[in-house]
Amino acid sequence: MPVILAGALVFLTSGSVLVLEILAGRLLAPYVGVSLDTFTGIIGTVLAGIALGSWLGGRLADREAPERLLGPILIVGGLLALAAVPVLTIFGELRLGSGPVAIVILAVVAFFAPAAVLSAVNPTVAKLQLSRLEETGTVVGRLSAVATAGALAGTFVSGFLLVAAFPSRPIVIGLGLLLVLLGVVAWLGLRRQPGPSGPGGALLMVAAVILSLGSAAAAGAAPNPCQTESTYFCARIEPDPDRPTGRTLVLDTLRHSYVDLADPTYLEFTYTQILSDVVAVVASGDEPIRALHMGGGGFSMPRYIAATRPGSTNRVLELDANLVRLDMEKLGLRLGDGLDVRIGDARLLLPDEPAGAYDLVIGDAFGSLSVPWHLTTVEFLGQVRERLGPGGIYAMNLIDRPPLRFAGAELATMRQVFPHVALVAPPARIQRESGGNFILLGANDRLPAAGIQARNRERGDDDLVVVDAAELDAFAAGAPVLTDDYAPVDQLIGRER
């Protein structure tokens, strides 16, 4: 086999494995969310597949003529890549949970086999390239370098280009069909060597093509939990059967936002109602306020503030431009008139915001297991504090479940930065008996806890309490303070049983 052709095959198959690895995070997200555990499980599974495939591929190439193996390996690898989508759909719908065991199971059933089979190409091609024992080191080293280059290309192309331009499933389907086509070409190109030939070989190739087309059709027809894929999320909009104008934005596994298309003052979720209590005590009366939102979602709170405090300004720092576009197309979002959006990571954008410019900063970039840890630390909260004007309040929404180690750690971190801190949640959560949303409040000046509690009561939320002072000591007791050097949020957050 010519050196250039051998290198191209190794480059493409190694790149294909990494494309599948990157896309695995997107495909698993609707079932297990996105967290450090998700990527750990995927990376470990793919590496195990690479190791096993390289070992078995080498042994097989020593026992069988590699000319006979290369085409079938590529075809089987392509078929397994095509099968990943329907297989993942079947197992994902079993709702195995969101912990490490569920993540590894889903990663193994969908991506271990294609990673292993495609990794057998490298030793098979190496055997084809070896003509003299004296060249072993050169051949193996060259192919290893080419394989690494292919893996890098697959990582960069998929992460920076493909995911931003196309949905994940069509990418997987296209990749699988390409691999099958390469396998057929390799099979035909090497058929003069010992291998499938004559009517039997032709029938096998026809069967492989038919099977690949059937697998592609099955992958395309498999139920898709995403109505659309934004740059970072699997997103869908669900109508509320009990409220004709109500819409719920679901991101990955979480009901993220609720919007009433006709009434921006209607707040469905309890945590947004609590945030409305905070809005009510910022400044006085119906005066306009200056609000900064880290995380847009469905833009429920910016719309609420604009409707209830006319003349207010709302600036939203949103990571995902495609999500903003979805809000504009499906949820009636209109920019302007005091509402503007900056696209990018809040950690990078916040330093550009003027000091002392805001009466209210809302941190709502947390989604169950999808927690941007760099927005939880002492260093980041210090930047938030600098943006608060006199009487300004920082309100953070987070989700945690028993034993509530993340909530405790974030409370301890808030207390390290802000002189005045409060926590709003039902008593059962304060007592660590249940999980859900927590609203943490921080301020440079004394917090109007009594006013927030009174507003809670006016709305009929007798099961909510605003905790400050001594009770906070008990809730945060023994919890670590999160810093840029130490913020193990993915390990601290509680999981669904």
N, C-alpha and C positions, 0 to 999 in steps of 0.2 A: 504493500500500500504506500502511495506517495506520502512523503513527510507532511506536505501541506494539507492533504486530505485527512490524514490521521489527526493532525493538530486541530483541524476544524471540527471533527466529530467529537473529540474530547472537550474542546472549548464549548460547543453547543450543548452537550449533555450535562456538563458540570454547571453551566449557566442555567439550564432548565431546572436542575435540582434547587438552585437558590431562588429562582422565580417562584417555584412551588412553595418554598419555605416562607418567602415574604407574603405571598397571597394567602397562605394558611392562616395567618393572623387575622386577615379580613374575613375569611370564610368561617372561622371559628367564633368570631365576635358575637354574632346573633345568638349563640347558644351559651357561651361562657364569659362574655364580656372581654374587655381588653385590660390586661394587667401584666405586671412582671411575671407572674406565674404562667400566663398564657404563652408569652414568648419563650420562657424557660422550657416549658413542656414541648413546644414546637421545635425549638433548636435542638434539644436533647434527642427528640425522636428522629429528626432528620439526620443528625450526626450518627446515631446508632444505625440508621439505614445505610448511610454512606460507608461506615466501617464494615458492616456485614456484607454489603454488595461488593465492595472492593475485595474482600477476602474470598468470598465464594466465586466471584467472577474470575479471580486469578487461578483458583483451583480448577475451575471448569475449563479455562483456556489451556491449562496444561494437559487436560485429559481428552479434550475434543479439539478438532481443527478450528481455530478461531475464525476462519473464513465462514464456517457454517453457523457461528454463534452471533456474529455482530448484527446482522439484519433482524433475526428473531428477538434479540435483546432490545433493540430500539423499538420494535413493534410492540412488544409486551410492555415496555416502559411507557410508551404513548397510551396504550389501552388503560393501563393502571392510572395514569394521570387523568384520563377522561372519566374513569370510574370514581375518582376522588369526590367529585361534586355530589352525585346521587348517593354514594355511600355515606358521606358526611351528613347529608340531609336525613337519611334514614336513622342514623344513630343520634343525630342532634335532636330530632323530634322525640327521642326517648326521655329527654330532660334529665340527664344524669347528674345534674348539679353544676356548680361552677368552681369547685375546688380542684386541686392538683390532679387527683385521680381521674376526674371527668375530663380534664384538659388532655391528659396523656392518652386516655382511651380514644378520644376523638382524633387526636393527632396520629395515633398509631394506625387506626383503621383506615384513615384517608390518605396519609402521606408516607408512612413507613415503607410500604411496598414499592411505590414508584421511585423513591429515593434510593432504595437498595438496588433495584433492577438497573436504573440508569447509571449507578455508580459502578456497575460491572463492565461498562464500556471501556473505562480507562485501562484496566489490566488486559482486556481482550485486544484492544488496539496495540498496547505495548507488546504483546506476544506477536502480533502481526508485523511489528516494526523491527523486532530483534532478528538479526541475521548472523551476528557473531557475538560470542560471549564477551569479547573485549569492549563491545559497545553498550553493554547492559546499563552501566551507570549513566551514560549520556542519554540514552533513549528514555529511561525511567525518569531521570531528572527533568528532561525537556517536557515530557508529557505531564509530569506533576506540576511544572510551572504553568503550562498551558491550561491545565485544569483549574488551577488557582485563579488565573486571569479570567477564565470563563465564569467562575463563581463570582468574582468581583463585578464583572460586567452584568451578570444576571441580577446581582443585588442592586447595583446603581440604576440600571435600566428599569427594573420593576418598581423600585422604591421611589425614584425621582420622576419617571416618565409614565410608565404603563398605568400604575394605580391612579395617577391624576387624570389620565385621559380616557380610560375605559373601565367598565365594571369588571369585577374579579372573574366571574364565571366565563364570559367570552374569552378572557385571556387564557384561562386554563384549557378551555375547549380548543382554542387555536393552537396552543402549545402541544396538546396531545395529538392533534391531527398532523402537525408538523413532524413530530417524532415518528409517527406511524409512516408518513411519507418518506422520511429519511431511511427508515428501516426497510421499506420496500425497495428503494433505490439501492441501498447497500446490498440487499439480497440479490437483486438483479445484476449488480455490478460484479459481485463475487461468485456468480453461479457457475462460472467455468471451473471454479475450485470444487472440491468434494462438497456436496450439499444438495438441497432440494432442487430438483430439475425435472423436466418432463411434465406430464399431466398432473402428477401428484404435487409437485412444487407450485405449479400454476394455480391449482385449486387452493392450496394453502395461502397463497398470496391474495387471491380473490376473497377467501374467507376472512383474512386479516383486514382487508379494506372494508368489507361489509360490516365486520364487527366494530371497527373503529367508527364508522358512520353511525351505527346503531348506538354506540356508547356516547357519541357526541350528541345525538338526538336525546338520549336519556338524560345527559347532563343539562342540556338546554331546557328540558321539560320538567326537571326536578323542581318541586315547590321552592320558591325563593322567599325567605322571610324579609327581604329588603324590597321596598318599592323603588328605592333609589339608593345608590351608594355615593355619599359625599366623599370628600377627600379623606376624612377620618372615621366616618361612621356608616353603619348600615341603618338607613333611616326609612321610616314609613309614617304616614299620617292616617290616623284612624278617626272616622266620624263618631260622635257620641250618639248612641241610639236614643238616649233620653233627652238630648238637647240638640235640636236641628242645626244650630249654628256653632256647636262645640266641636273642637278638633283636638286630638291628642297627638303630640309629636313623640314618637318612640325612637330612641337611639340605641342600637344594639339590643341589650336585654332590658332597658329601663324606659318606663314611661317618664319622659323627661320634662315635657311642658304641655300645658293645656291653654288653648286660646279660644275665646268666644269671638267669632268673626263679627258679631253685631254689638257686643258689649265688652269693651276692654277693661271695665271695672270688675267683671266677674272673674273670680279666682277660684279655681276648682281644688287645687292642691293645698293641703294644710300649711305646708311650709311657705307658700306664697302669701297665704293669709297672714301668717306671722310677720312676714316681711312688710306687708301692708300696715301692720301695727307699728312697725319701726318707722315707716314712712310718715305715719300720722304724727309722730312726736318729733320729727326733724323740723327745725325752724319753728314757726308758729302759724296757726290757722291754715289758710289756704295759700300761703305765700309760695311762689315758685322756689324750687330747690335745684341744686346742681348735683347730678347723680352720675356716678361712674359704675358701669357694670362690667365685671370680668366674666365673660361667658354670656352668649346671647341666647342659645337654645331657640325657643319659640318667641322670645322677646316679650314675655308676659309682663314682667315688671316695668320695663321701659314704657310699654303702652299704658299700664295702669297709672304710672306717675304722670304721664302726659295728660291723661284724662282727668285725674283727680287734683292735680296741682298745675293748672294751666300756666304756661309761660316757663315751665321748668326746662332745663337742658339735660339730655340723656346721651351720654357717650358710651358706646359698647365696644369692648375689646373682644373680638371673636376670632378664634383660630381658623375656622373653616369657612372659606368664601362660598363654597357650594351650599353650605347650610343656610347662609344668608339668602342665596338665590332661591333655595327651596321655600324659605319663609315668604319671600316676595311673591312667588308663583302660587303657592298653595295656602298660605296663612294670612294673606292680605297685608303683609308688612309694607309700610311706606316710610321711606327715609326723608329727612328734611324736617322743617318746623321744630327744630330743637332736638331731633334725634339723628345722630350720625354714628357710623361704624368705622372702626379701624381694624383691619384684618392682620392678624399675627398673634404670636404668643404673648400673653399678658405680662409675663416676666420680662420680656424684651421691650414691650411697648410702654409699660408703666413709667420707667424713668423719664420718658419724654413728656409726661403729663406735669403741669406746673404744680409746685408745692402749695399746699393750703387752698387748693382750688375747688374742693368738693365738700358738700354737706353730707353726702351719703355715698359710700362705696359698697357695692354688693359683690361678693365673691360667690359665684354660682357656676363654677367650671368643674364641679365634681359630679360624677355619675356612677354611683354604686361602686363597682370594682374598678372603674376607670378613674383613677385619681392622679392628677398631675402633681406629683410630690413636690416639685419645685415651687408650687404656689402655696405650700403649707409651712414653710420654714421661717425661722426668726428673721433671716435676712430679707425675705420677701415681705413679711409683715411690717418690717421697719420701713420699707418703701411705701407701703400702703399708709402707714401712720403719717408720713410726711405729706401725703396728699390731702389729708383731712384739714378743713378749715375749723374755726372756732365752733364748738358744739357738734362737730362732725362725728359720724358713727360709721364703723365698718361692720357689716353684717355678712357672716359667712354661713352658707348652707352646706352641710355635709351629711353623708349617710354612713351609718355604721350599725353593726349588730353585735349582740353579746359575744364576748365579754367587753366590748366597747373600748378596746385599747387604743384605737385610732382617735376616737372622740376625746378620750382622756388626754392623749398626747397633744392633740391640737389645742385643747383647752390650756394645758400647761404652757404650750408655746405662745399662745395669745397673751397669757398672763406675764410672760417674760418680756413682752413688747409694749403692751398697752397698760397704762396705770389703772384703767377701769374696764372690767370685763364682766359679762353676764352670759347666761346660758338659758335658752328657751326650749322647753320640751315637755312632754307629758311626764307626770311623776314616775310612771313605770320605767321610762327610759332613764330618768335621773337615778333611779334605784337599781339600774342595770338589769331589769327584769325583761326588757324587750328592746328591739332596735327600730331604726327608721331614721327620719330626718332630725337633725339638730341644728338650731340656729345659734351661732356664737356671735357675741357682740363685743366690740372693742372701741374704746374712745379715749381721747386725750383729756376730756372733761368728764364730769360725773354723768353716768348714763341715767336717762329718765326711766328707770326700771318700773316705778310705780305707774307712770303713764302708759307704758307698754302693757303692763298687767291689766290696767283698767280697760284699755282698748280690747284686750282679749276677752274680758268679761262682757263688754258691750256686744261683742259678736257671738256670745254664748259659748265660748271655748273655756268652760270651767275646768277642763282636764289639762290645761296648759299652765305651767308655772314659769316664772322668770326667776332664775336662781342666781344669786350673787353672794359675795362675802363667804361666810363659813362653809356653806354647802359646796362651794366650788373646791375648797381644800380637800374634801372627802372624795369628790369625783375625780380630781386630778392627782390624787395621792399615788406616788410611786411611778407616775407616767414620765416617759422621757421627753425632753424638749427637742423638737425637730430642728435641725440645722441643715445647711447645704452639704455638710460633710456626713450627716447621719439623719436620714429620713426614710426608714424602712416601712413606708406606708402600706405597701402591698402585703407585708407580713403582719402588720398591726390590724388591718381592717377585718372585721368579722364577716363570716360567710353564711349564706343560706344553708340550712341543714337539708 
